[in-house]
Amino acid sequence: MDMIFEFLRQFETAAVMDWLASLDLNELIHNRYFLGGTAALAIIALLMRWRVLLTTLLAVAGFVALLSYTMQRGTGLEEGLQSDTLLIFVAGGVALIGAVIYFLFIRTD
């Protein structure tokens, strides 16, 4: 019984929040298990026609890739609002949100 409680202590809110804070997006986007798991789930969702899951997976993976790219290049406002990295982040975010809206609300099967 103690073994079960020890296992469940890993899922306390403080432990989960510490684990989430320790995640590095740059490491995550280049992790082969994350990429493989995301690709496998996307293929399963595509074959099973789970449109909401597929759209969610692609949006999360796209946002993580966009955020990783932006953080890697640096986002300083020293250049003002004409920063190339900031414009890429905004344009990529608009494209991701547009794709999610299209696939969830506009496109019908």
C-alpha positions, 0 to 999 in steps of 0.5 A: 500500500505504501508503494502506491502512495509513493507512486501517487506522490509524484503527481502532487501539484507541487511536484508536477509544477516543478517538473513543468518548470524544469522542461526546456522547449528547445530540448523538447522539440529535438527529443526523438521520443516527443517527435515520435510520439507526436507523429504516431498520435497524429497518424492514428488521429488521421487514420481514425478521423479524430479531427479535434485530436489531430488539430490539437496535436498539430497546434501544440507541436507547431506552437512549441516549434515556433516558440523554440525558434523564437527563443533560440533567435532571441526576442529583444525589443531593442530594435523596436517593433520591427524585430524580424524575430517578433514578426516571425512569431506573430505571423506564425501564431496568426497562421497557427490560429488560422489553421486551427479555426479552419480545421475545427470550425470551417472545414467539414468532412 
